[in-house]
């Protein structure tokens, strides 16, 4: 069984930056296609960025040019670098394997990101 532990969130002013980390434990395969998701207050969880096992990335339109997803396969870690943060980026951020996320399984505790002045 794989567990994900997200960290790196916090309170940041608009225009600021944060880097989130997601460390996988257990039987994690470095070829898993991974995603970062966020859930804003009162809203459904949405997928923000994805990275394939071979490093191909994709983003929602609002994150393009501001967020960068990467991975360190030797450390079973996935990162989300977030720049030029906006209040609408506020939410709890989670990482998960795409397949498990689609089945709404295996979520971690997430990390809170609050963008506010």
N, CA, C and O atoms as CSV, one atom per row, in Angstrom:
chain,resi,resn,atom,element,x,y,z
A,1,UNK,N,N,0.844,-1.186,0.000
A,1,UNK,CA,C,0.000,0.000,0.000
A,1,UNK,C,C,0.879,1.235,0.000
A,1,UNK,O,O,1.917,1.272,0.661
A,2,UNK,N,N,0.459,2.245,-0.743
A,2,UNK,CA,C,1.221,3.482,-0.852
A,2,UNK,C,C,0.533,4.574,-0.071
A,2,UNK,O,O,-0.689,4.718,-0.117
A,3,UNK,N,N,1.325,5.336,0.643
A,3,UNK,CA,C,0.812,6.515,1.335
A,3,UNK,C,C,1.536,7.751,0.830
A,3,UNK,O,O,2.733,7.711,0.543
A,4,UNK,N,N,0.797,8.853,0.723
A,4,UNK,CA,C,1.366,10.126,0.295
A,4,UNK,C,C,1.302,11.115,1.450
A,4,UNK,O,O,0.284,11.228,2.134
A,5,UNK,N,N,2.398,11.825,1.657
A,5,UNK,CA,C,2.453,12.862,2.681
A,5,UNK,C,C,2.833,14.164,2.007
A,5,UNK,O,O,3.936,14.311,1.481
A,6,UNK,N,N,1.898,15.114,2.032
A,6,UNK,CA,C,2.119,16.419,1.419
A,6,UNK,C,C,2.606,17.422,2.468
A,6,UNK,O,O,2.221,17.347,3.635
A,7,UNK,N,N,3.438,18.341,2.051
A,7,UNK,CA,C,3.942,19.384,2.948
A,7,UNK,C,C,4.351,20.607,2.132
A,7,UNK,O,O,4.411,20.565,0.903
A,8,UNK,N,N,4.630,21.693,2.845
A,8,UNK,CA,C,5.118,22.891,2.186
A,8,UNK,C,C,4.107,24.002,2.064
A,8,UNK,O,O,4.441,25.091,1.596
A,9,UNK,N,N,2.878,23.755,2.474
A,9,UNK,CA,C,1.871,24.792,2.396
A,9,UNK,C,C,2.093,25.870,3.439
A,9,UNK,O,O,2.994,25.776,4.274
A,10,UNK,N,N,1.256,26.897,3.378
A,10,UNK,CA,C,1.360,27.981,4.337
A,10,UNK,C,C,0.576,29.185,3.902
A,10,UNK,O,O,-0.202,29.135,2.949
A,11,UNK,N,N,0.788,30.266,4.612
A,11,UNK,CA,C,0.149,31.540,4.302
A,11,UNK,C,C,1.142,32.390,3.509
A,11,UNK,O,O,2.285,32.582,3.926
A,12,UNK,N,N,0.695,32.890,2.375
A,12,UNK,CA,C,1.573,33.685,1.523
A,12,UNK,C,C,0.765,34.841,0.934
A,12,UNK,O,O,-0.436,34.719,0.696
A,13,UNK,N,N,1.434,35.942,0.710
A,13,UNK,CA,C,0.765,37.103,0.120
A,13,UNK,C,C,0.596,36.901,-1.390
A,13,UNK,O,O,1.358,36.160,-2.011
A,14,UNK,N,N,-0.389,37.552,-1.964
A,14,UNK,CA,C,-0.535,37.494,-3.428
A,14,UNK,C,C,0.764,37.885,-4.116
A,14,UNK,O,O,1.427,38.850,-3.737
A,15,UNK,N,N,1.108,37.112,-5.134
A,15,UNK,CA,C,2.364,37.325,-5.837
A,15,UNK,C,C,3.506,36.507,-5.291
A,15,UNK,O,O,4.574,36.450,-5.900
A,16,UNK,N,N,3.303,35.873,-4.156
A,16,UNK,CA,C,4.349,35.080,-3.532
A,16,UNK,C,C,4.488,33.691,-4.137
A,16,UNK,O,O,3.810,33.338,-5.103
A,17,UNK,N,N,5.383,32.917,-3.542
A,17,UNK,CA,C,5.687,31.584,-4.054
A,17,UNK,C,C,5.701,30.560,-2.930
A,17,UNK,O,O,5.973,30.874,-1.772
A,18,UNK,N,N,5.401,29.341,-3.307
A,18,UNK,CA,C,5.510,28.200,-2.401
A,18,UNK,C,C,5.936,26.989,-3.216
A,18,UNK,O,O,5.637,26.886,-4.406
A,19,UNK,N,N,6.633,26.080,-2.560
A,19,UNK,CA,C,6.942,24.792,-3.176
A,19,UNK,C,C,6.374,23.684,-2.302
A,19,UNK,O,O,6.743,23.541,-1.136
A,20,UNK,N,N,5.484,22.915,-2.877
A,20,UNK,CA,C,4.887,21.791,-2.176
A,20,UNK,C,C,5.654,20.516,-2.489
A,20,UNK,O,O,6.190,20.344,-3.584
A,21,UNK,N,N,5.694,19.631,-1.506
A,21,UNK,CA,C,6.340,18.334,-1.685
A,21,UNK,C,C,5.352,17.225,-1.365
A,21,UNK,O,O,4.481,17.373,-0.507
A,22,UNK,N,N,5.500,16.137,-2.053
A,22,UNK,CA,C,4.672,14.949,-1.823
A,22,UNK,C,C,5.614,13.758,-1.779
A,22,UNK,O,O,6.222,13.393,-2.785
A,23,UNK,N,N,5.726,13.161,-0.609
A,23,UNK,CA,C,6.608,12.014,-0.432
A,23,UNK,C,C,5.767,10.747,-0.375
A,23,UNK,O,O,4.817,10.649,0.401
A,24,UNK,N,N,6.125,9.795,-1.196
A,24,UNK,CA,C,5.407,8.523,-1.250
A,24,UNK,C,C,6.154,7.455,-0.467
A,24,UNK,O,O,7.380,7.360,-0.531
A,25,UNK,N,N,5.411,6.669,0.256
A,25,UNK,CA,C,5.996,5.542,0.979
A,25,UNK,C,C,5.261,4.279,0.585
A,25,UNK,O,O,4.175,4.321,0.008
A,26,UNK,N,N,5.882,3.146,0.911
A,26,UNK,CA,C,5.272,1.881,0.550
A,26,UNK,C,C,5.708,1.427,-0.833
A,26,UNK,O,O,6.810,1.742,-1.281
A,27,UNK,N,N,4.850,0.698,-1.493
A,27,UNK,CA,C,5.184,0.102,-2.793
A,27,UNK,C,C,4.928,1.080,-3.928
A,27,UNK,O,O,4.094,0.842,-4.803
A,28,UNK,N,N,5.664,2.187,-3.895
A,28,UNK,CA,C,5.496,3.229,-4.902
A,28,UNK,C,C,6.355,2.923,-6.107
A,28,UNK,O,O,7.528,2.572,-5.979
A,29,UNK,N,N,5.758,3.059,-7.283
A,29,UNK,CA,C,6.464,2.847,-8.538
A,29,UNK,C,C,6.761,4.210,-9.152
A,29,UNK,O,O,5.861,5.027,-9.347
A,30,UNK,N,N,8.028,4.439,-9.452
A,30,UNK,CA,C,8.420,5.748,-9.988
A,30,UNK,C,C,7.820,6.029,-11.358
A,30,UNK,O,O,7.928,7.150,-11.854
A,31,UNK,N,N,7.203,5.056,-11.967
A,31,UNK,CA,C,6.547,5.271,-13.259
A,31,UNK,C,C,5.059,5.625,-13.123
A,31,UNK,O,O,4.372,5.823,-14.126
A,32,UNK,N,N,4.576,5.703,-11.907
A,32,UNK,CA,C,3.182,6.108,-11.719
A,32,UNK,C,C,2.961,7.500,-12.298
A,32,UNK,O,O,3.786,8.394,-12.109
A,33,UNK,N,N,1.866,7.681,-12.992
A,33,UNK,CA,C,1.441,9.013,-13.408
A,33,UNK,C,C,0.813,9.703,-12.205
A,33,UNK,O,O,-0.125,9.184,-11.600
A,34,UNK,N,N,1.331,10.861,-11.870
A,34,UNK,CA,C,0.936,11.545,-10.638
A,34,UNK,C,C,0.255,12.880,-10.921
A,34,UNK,O,O,0.433,13.489,-11.975
A,35,UNK,N,N,-0.527,13.305,-9.942
A,35,UNK,CA,C,-1.202,14.582,-10.084
A,35,UNK,C,C,-1.211,15.359,-8.782
A,35,UNK,O,O,-1.149,14.788,-7.693
A,36,UNK,N,N,-1.288,16.668,-8.920
A,36,UNK,CA,C,-1.551,17.561,-7.794
A,36,UNK,C,C,-2.991,18.069,-7.934
A,36,UNK,O,O,-3.442,18.436,-9.019
A,37,UNK,N,N,-3.679,18.077,-6.818
A,37,UNK,CA,C,-5.073,18.472,-6.788
A,37,UNK,C,C,-5.264,19.519,-5.690
A,37,UNK,O,O,-4.469,19.602,-4.754
A,38,UNK,N,N,-6.299,20.295,-5.814
A,38,UNK,CA,C,-6.624,21.232,-4.733
A,38,UNK,C,C,-8.132,21.268,-4.537
A,38,UNK,O,O,-8.927,21.042,-5.449
A,39,UNK,N,N,-8.473,21.567,-3.292
A,39,UNK,CA,C,-9.888,21.728,-2.954
A,39,UNK,C,C,-10.052,23.045,-2.221
A,39,UNK,O,O,-9.571,23.214,-1.101
A,40,UNK,N,N,-10.729,23.963,-2.861
A,40,UNK,CA,C,-11.014,25.259,-2.252
A,40,UNK,C,C,-12.235,25.113,-1.361
A,40,UNK,O,O,-13.045,24.205,-1.550
A,41,UNK,N,N,-12.367,26.007,-0.391
A,41,UNK,CA,C,-13.526,25.939,0.512
A,41,UNK,C,C,-14.841,25.951,-0.256
A,41,UNK,O,O,-15.076,26.822,-1.094
A,42,UNK,N,N,-15.684,24.988,0.034
A,42,UNK,CA,C,-16.988,24.924,-0.587
A,42,UNK,C,C,-16.997,24.454,-2.029
A,42,UNK,O,O,-18.036,24.490,-2.687
A,43,UNK,N,N,-15.846,24.011,-2.527
A,43,UNK,CA,C,-15.770,23.579,-3.924
A,43,UNK,C,C,-15.278,22.144,-4.009
A,43,UNK,O,O,-14.722,21.594,-3.058
A,44,UNK,N,N,-15.498,21.562,-5.166
A,44,UNK,CA,C,-15.029,20.210,-5.399
A,44,UNK,C,C,-13.528,20.208,-5.656
A,44,UNK,O,O,-12.955,21.203,-6.101
A,45,UNK,N,N,-12.920,19.096,-5.373
A,45,UNK,CA,C,-11.491,18.948,-5.625
A,45,UNK,C,C,-11.249,18.970,-7.133
A,45,UNK,O,O,-11.988,18.352,-7.900
A,46,UNK,N,N,-10.208,19.687,-7.545
A,46,UNK,CA,C,-9.877,19.772,-8.965
A,46,UNK,C,C,-8.411,19.415,-9.175
A,46,UNK,O,O,-7.571,19.616,-8.298
A,47,UNK,N,N,-8.130,18.891,-10.340
A,47,UNK,CA,C,-6.762,18.556,-10.683
A,47,UNK,C,C,-6.067,19.792,-11.226
A,47,UNK,O,O,-6.591,20.483,-12.099
A,48,UNK,N,N,-4.885,20.059,-10.699
A,48,UNK,CA,C,-4.149,21.268,-11.037
A,48,UNK,C,C,-3.008,20.976,-12.016
A,48,UNK,O,O,-2.787,21.723,-12.969
A,49,UNK,N,N,-2.295,19.888,-11.767
A,49,UNK,CA,C,-1.129,19.567,-12.591
A,49,UNK,C,C,-0.911,18.066,-12.592
A,49,UNK,O,O,-1.260,17.374,-11.635
A,50,UNK,N,N,-0.336,17.575,-13.667
A,50,UNK,CA,C,0.005,16.160,-13.751
A,50,UNK,C,C,1.432,15.989,-14.255
A,50,UNK,O,O,1.970,16.844,-14.958
A,51,UNK,N,N,2.021,14.875,-13.883
A,51,UNK,CA,C,3.343,14.513,-14.407
A,51,UNK,C,C,3.346,13.004,-14.626
A,51,UNK,O,O,3.012,12.225,-13.733
A,52,UNK,N,N,3.729,12.619,-15.826
A,52,UNK,CA,C,3.749,11.195,-16.150
A,52,UNK,C,C,5.006,10.549,-15.586
A,52,UNK,O,O,5.894,11.222,-15.062
A,53,UNK,N,N,5.057,9.239,-15.706
A,53,UNK,CA,C,6.237,8.513,-15.250
A,53,UNK,C,C,7.486,8.869,-16.035
A,53,UNK,O,O,8.604,8.669,-15.562
A,54,UNK,N,N,7.293,9.397,-17.234
A,54,UNK,CA,C,8.425,9.783,-18.071
A,54,UNK,C,C,8.684,11.287,-18.032
A,54,UNK,O,O,9.544,11.795,-18.752
A,55,UNK,N,N,7.928,11.999,-17.180
A,55,UNK,CA,C,8.203,13.413,-16.979
A,55,UNK,C,C,7.371,14.392,-17.791
A,55,UNK,O,O,7.587,15.602,-17.715
A,56,UNK,N,N,6.435,13.887,-18.555
A,56,UNK,CA,C,5.574,14.796,-19.307
A,56,UNK,C,C,4.613,15.485,-18.348
A,56,UNK,O,O,4.047,14.846,-17.461
A,57,UNK,N,N,4.434,16.769,-18.527
A,57,UNK,CA,C,3.615,17.554,-17.602
A,57,UNK,C,C,2.428,18.190,-18.296
A,57,UNK,O,O,2.421,18.390,-19.510
A,58,UNK,N,N,1.417,18.503,-17.485
A,58,UNK,CA,C,0.234,19.190,-17.987
A,58,UNK,C,C,-0.367,19.984,-16.835
A,58,UNK,O,O,-0.212,19.625,-15.668
A,59,UNK,N,N,-1.061,21.080,-17.184
A,59,UNK,CA,C,-1.598,21.984,-16.173
A,59,UNK,C,C,-2.984,22.467,-16.583
A,59,UNK,O,O,-3.325,22.504,-17.765
A,60,UNK,N,N,-3.768,22.835,-15.584
A,60,UNK,CA,C,-4.993,23.554,-15.903
A,60,UNK,C,C,-4.600,24.943,-16.380
A,60,UNK,O,O,-3.518,25.442,-16.073
A,61,UNK,N,N,-5.497,25.553,-17.134
A,61,UNK,CA,C,-5.162,26.832,-17.764
A,61,UNK,C,C,-4.726,27.883,-16.745
A,61,UNK,O,O,-3.800,28.651,-17.003
A,62,UNK,N,N,-5.381,27.919,-15.605
A,62,UNK,CA,C,-5.072,28.964,-14.624
A,62,UNK,C,C,-3.695,28.786,-13.990
A,62,UNK,O,O,-3.176,29.717,-13.375
A,63,UNK,N,N,-3.102,27.612,-14.129
A,63,UNK,CA,C,-1.793,27.336,-13.538
A,63,UNK,C,C,-0.659,27.445,-14.552
A,63,UNK,O,O,0.510,27.518,-14.171
A,64,UNK,N,N,-0.991,27.458,-15.815
A,64,UNK,CA,C,0.056,27.497,-16.842
A,64,UNK,C,C,0.873,28.777,-16.735
A,64,UNK,O,O,0.327,29.874,-16.617
A,65,UNK,N,N,2.182,28.617,-16.778
A,65,UNK,CA,C,3.086,29.748,-16.673
A,65,UNK,C,C,3.402,30.160,-15.240
A,65,UNK,O,O,4.305,30.964,-15.006
A,66,UNK,N,N,2.660,29.609,-14.283
A,66,UNK,CA,C,2.887,29.957,-12.865
A,66,UNK,C,C,3.335,28.759,-12.038
A,66,UNK,O,O,4.156,28.903,-11.132
A,67,UNK,N,N,2.804,27.584,-12.338
A,67,UNK,CA,C,3.112,26.372,-11.567
A,67,UNK,C,C,4.025,25.457,-12.381
A,67,UNK,O,O,3.950,25.399,-13.609
A,68,UNK,N,N,4.883,24.753,-11.663
A,68,UNK,CA,C,5.751,23.755,-12.297
A,68,UNK,C,C,5.743,22.488,-11.458
A,68,UNK,O,O,6.067,22.516,-10.270
A,69,UNK,N,N,5.373,21.389,-12.076
A,69,UNK,CA,C,5.379,20.098,-11.392
A,69,UNK,C,C,6.635,19.339,-11.813
A,69,UNK,O,O,7.030,19.365,-12.979
A,70,UNK,N,N,7.250,18.666,-10.850
A,70,UNK,CA,C,8.457,17.891,-11.130
A,70,UNK,C,C,8.486,16.695,-10.192
A,70,UNK,O,O,7.680,16.585,-9.268
A,71,UNK,N,N,9.424,15.814,-10.448
A,71,UNK,CA,C,9.527,14.635,-9.587
A,71,UNK,C,C,10.982,14.210,-9.449
A,71,UNK,O,O,11.799,14.416,-10.347
A,72,UNK,N,N,11.282,13.616,-8.307
A,72,UNK,CA,C,12.583,13.016,-8.059
A,72,UNK,C,C,12.322,11.542,-7.800
A,72,UNK,O,O,11.922,11.150,-6.704
A,73,UNK,N,N,12.549,10.750,-8.804
A,73,UNK,CA,C,12.168,9.345,-8.708
A,73,UNK,C,C,12.973,8.592,-7.663
A,73,UNK,O,O,12.465,7.656,-7.045
A,74,UNK,N,N,14.218,8.988,-7.458
A,74,UNK,CA,C,15.044,8.286,-6.463
A,74,UNK,C,C,14.539,8.534,-5.048
A,74,UNK,O,O,14.784,7.738,-4.142
A,75,UNK,N,N,13.837,9.638,-4.869
A,75,UNK,CA,C,13.315,9.972,-3.546
A,75,UNK,C,C,11.813,9.742,-3.458
A,75,UNK,O,O,11.208,10.047,-2.430
A,76,UNK,N,N,11.193,9.208,-4.518
A,76,UNK,CA,C,9.742,8.978,-4.536
A,76,UNK,C,C,8.995,10.241,-4.126
A,76,UNK,O,O,8.062,10.201,-3.324
A,77,UNK,N,N,9.422,11.345,-4.688
A,77,UNK,CA,C,8.860,12.644,-4.309
A,77,UNK,C,C,8.410,13.402,-5.547
A,77,UNK,O,O,9.074,13.406,-6.584
A,78,UNK,N,N,7.264,14.038,-5.400
A,78,UNK,CA,C,6.726,14.902,-6.449
A,78,UNK,C,C,6.604,16.310,-5.875
A,78,UNK,O,O,6.194,16.486,-4.727
A,79,UNK,N,N,6.958,17.302,-6.670
A,79,UNK,CA,C,6.954,18.681,-6.219
A,79,UNK,C,C,5.975,19.517,-7.038
A,79,UNK,O,O,5.646,19.187,-8.178
A,80,UNK,N,N,5.522,20.600,-6.428
A,80,UNK,CA,C,4.736,21.598,-7.157
A,80,UNK,C,C,5.270,22.973,-6.764
A,80,UNK,O,O,5.036,23.459,-5.657
A,81,UNK,N,N,5.984,23.577,-7.689
A,81,UNK,CA,C,6.477,24.932,-7.487
A,81,UNK,C,C,5.393,25.889,-7.954
A,81,UNK,O,O,4.945,25.821,-9.098
A,82,UNK,N,N,4.974,26.781,-7.064
A,82,UNK,CA,C,3.890,27.714,-7.375
A,82,UNK,C,C,4.401,29.137,-7.237
A,82,UNK,O,O,4.842,29.545,-6.163
A,83,UNK,N,N,4.343,29.886,-8.317
A,83,UNK,CA,C,4.766,31.283,-8.340
A,83,UNK,C,C,3.579,32.183,-8.649
A,83,UNK,O,O,2.532,31.723,-9.104
A,84,UNK,N,N,3.760,33.457,-8.397
A,84,UNK,CA,C,2.721,34.460,-8.691
A,84,UNK,C,C,1.369,34.018,-8.157
A,84,UNK,O,O,0.364,34.047,-8.867
A,85,UNK,N,N,1.359,33.618,-6.926
A,85,UNK,CA,C,0.148,33.056,-6.332
A,85,UNK,C,C,-0.954,34.100,-6.235
A,85,UNK,O,O,-0.700,35.287,-6.027
A,86,UNK,N,N,-2.192,33.622,-6.393
A,86,UNK,CA,C,-3.374,34.467,-6.354
A,86,UNK,C,C,-4.307,33.963,-5.250
A,86,UNK,O,O,-4.223,32.804,-4.842
A,87,UNK,N,N,-5.185,34.828,-4.774
A,87,UNK,CA,C,-6.130,34.375,-3.740
A,87,UNK,C,C,-6.937,33.148,-4.173
A,87,UNK,O,O,-7.280,32.303,-3.345
A,88,UNK,N,N,-7.235,33.052,-5.454
A,88,UNK,CA,C,-8.018,31.911,-5.927
A,88,UNK,C,C,-7.226,30.607,-5.939
A,88,UNK,O,O,-7.790,29.551,-6.229
A,89,UNK,N,N,-5.942,30.658,-5.633
A,89,UNK,CA,C,-5.151,29.434,-5.476
A,89,UNK,C,C,-5.305,28.835,-4.081
A,89,UNK,O,O,-4.792,27.750,-3.806
A,90,UNK,N,N,-5.997,29.530,-3.222
A,90,UNK,CA,C,-6.204,29.047,-1.865
A,90,UNK,C,C,-6.951,27.722,-1.854
A,90,UNK,O,O,-7.907,27.523,-2.602
A,91,UNK,N,N,-6.492,26.816,-0.984
A,91,UNK,CA,C,-7.150,25.531,-0.855
A,91,UNK,C,C,-6.226,24.515,-0.209
A,91,UNK,O,O,-5.076,24.809,0.118
A,92,UNK,N,N,-6.750,23.324,-0.034
A,92,UNK,CA,C,-5.931,22.214,0.442
A,92,UNK,C,C,-5.409,21.471,-0.783
A,92,UNK,O,O,-6.177,21.093,-1.668
A,93,UNK,N,N,-4.106,21.268,-0.823
A,93,UNK,CA,C,-3.457,20.633,-1.961
A,93,UNK,C,C,-3.089,19.193,-1.617
A,93,UNK,O,O,-2.542,18.899,-0.554
A,94,UNK,N,N,-3.405,18.323,-2.542
A,94,UNK,CA,C,-3.148,16.893,-2.392
A,94,UNK,C,C,-2.378,16.386,-3.609
A,94,UNK,O,O,-2.453,16.956,-4.697
A,95,UNK,N,N,-1.643,15.310,-3.396
A,95,UNK,CA,C,-1.072,14.590,-4.527
A,95,UNK,C,C,-1.643,13.176,-4.511
A,95,UNK,O,O,-2.051,12.666,-3.468
A,96,UNK,N,N,-1.662,12.567,-5.666
A,96,UNK,CA,C,-2.165,11.199,-5.753
A,96,UNK,C,C,-1.789,10.630,-7.106
A,96,UNK,O,O,-1.533,11.368,-8.057
A,97,UNK,N,N,-1.759,9.343,-7.178
A,97,UNK,CA,C,-1.630,8.673,-8.461
A,97,UNK,C,C,-2.913,8.934,-9.242
A,97,UNK,O,O,-4.007,8.847,-8.684
A,98,UNK,N,N,-2.788,9.255,-10.534
A,98,UNK,CA,C,-3.961,9.614,-11.323
A,98,UNK,C,C,-5.040,8.535,-11.265
A,98,UNK,O,O,-6.223,8.842,-11.123
A,99,UNK,N,N,-4.635,7.291,-11.374
A,99,UNK,CA,C,-5.609,6.196,-11.381
A,99,UNK,C,C,-6.392,6.153,-10.087
A,99,UNK,O,O,-7.609,5.966,-10.100
A,100,UNK,N,N,-5.700,6.328,-8.959
A,100,UNK,CA,C,-6.376,6.261,-7.670
A,100,UNK,C,C,-7.241,7.497,-7.449
A,100,UNK,O,O,-8.316,7.406,-6.855
A,101,UNK,N,N,-6.787,8.624,-7.916
A,101,UNK,CA,C,-7.571,9.850,-7.771
A,101,UNK,C,C,-8.899,9.722,-8.533
A,101,UNK,O,O,-9.952,10.145,-8.054
A,102,UNK,N,N,-8.821,9.133,-9.723
A,102,UNK,CA,C,-10.038,8.951,-10.512
A,102,UNK,C,C,-11.046,8.054,-9.790
A,102,UNK,O,O,-12.255,8.170,-9.993
A,103,UNK,N,N,-10.538,7.176,-8.960
A,103,UNK,CA,C,-11.406,6.282,-8.180
A,103,UNK,C,C,-11.683,6.844,-6.793
A,103,UNK,O,O,-12.344,6.209,-5.970
A,104,UNK,N,N,-11.164,8.052,-6.547
A,104,UNK,CA,C,-11.352,8.718,-5.244
A,104,UNK,C,C,-10.798,7.876,-4.100
A,104,UNK,O,O,-11.411,7.762,-3.038
A,105,UNK,N,N,-9.653,7.302,-4.330
A,105,UNK,CA,C,-9.010,6.460,-3.325
A,105,UNK,C,C,-7.650,7.009,-2.940
A,105,UNK,O,O,-7.015,7.733,-3.706
A,106,UNK,N,N,-7.209,6.650,-1.731
A,106,UNK,CA,C,-5.825,6.818,-1.320
A,106,UNK,C,C,-5.370,8.266,-1.192
A,106,UNK,O,O,-4.242,8.600,-1.554
A,107,UNK,N,N,-6.233,9.115,-0.686
A,107,UNK,CA,C,-5.850,10.506,-0.462
A,107,UNK,C,C,-5.069,10.645,0.831
A,107,UNK,O,O,-5.337,9.953,1.813
A,108,UNK,N,N,-4.096,11.553,0.819
A,108,UNK,CA,C,-3.368,11.900,2.023
A,108,UNK,C,C,-4.098,12.983,2.795
A,108,UNK,O,O,-5.273,13.255,2.550
A,109,UNK,N,N,-3.385,13.600,3.733
A,109,UNK,CA,C,-4.038,14.626,4.552
A,109,UNK,C,C,-4.011,15.992,3.882
A,109,UNK,O,O,-4.727,16.906,4.290
A,110,UNK,N,N,-3.178,16.127,2.847
A,110,UNK,CA,C,-3.091,17.396,2.125
A,110,UNK,C,C,-2.299,18.439,2.896
A,110,UNK,O,O,-1.931,18.244,4.054
A,111,UNK,N,N,-2.051,19.548,2.221
A,111,UNK,CA,C,-1.366,20.681,2.846
A,111,UNK,C,C,-2.104,21.963,2.479
A,111,UNK,O,O,-2.448,22.178,1.317
A,112,UNK,N,N,-2.341,22.800,3.460
A,112,UNK,CA,C,-3.161,24.006,3.266
A,112,UNK,C,C,-2.316,25.119,2.651
A,112,UNK,O,O,-1.221,25.416,3.129
A,113,UNK,N,N,-2.829,25.721,1.602
A,113,UNK,CA,C,-2.242,26.907,0.994
A,113,UNK,C,C,-3.261,28.034,1.103
A,113,UNK,O,O,-4.402,27.910,0.657
A,114,UNK,N,N,-2.829,29.118,1.699
A,114,UNK,CA,C,-3.697,30.290,1.828
A,114,UNK,C,C,-2.972,31.489,1.232
A,114,UNK,O,O,-1.870,31.841,1.653
A,115,UNK,N,N,-3.605,32.101,0.257
A,115,UNK,CA,C,-3.031,33.279,-0.391
A,115,UNK,C,C,-3.893,34.470,-0.011
A,115,UNK,O,O,-5.040,34.597,-0.442
A,116,UNK,N,N,-3.319,35.330,0.799
A,116,UNK,CA,C,-4.086,36.449,1.326
A,116,UNK,C,C,-3.148,37.555,1.769
A,116,UNK,O,O,-2.030,37.305,2.218
A,117,UNK,N,N,-3.623,38.778,1.633
A,117,UNK,CA,C,-2.846,39.910,2.125
A,117,UNK,C,C,-3.262,40.274,3.543
A,117,UNK,O,O,-2.714,41.209,4.126
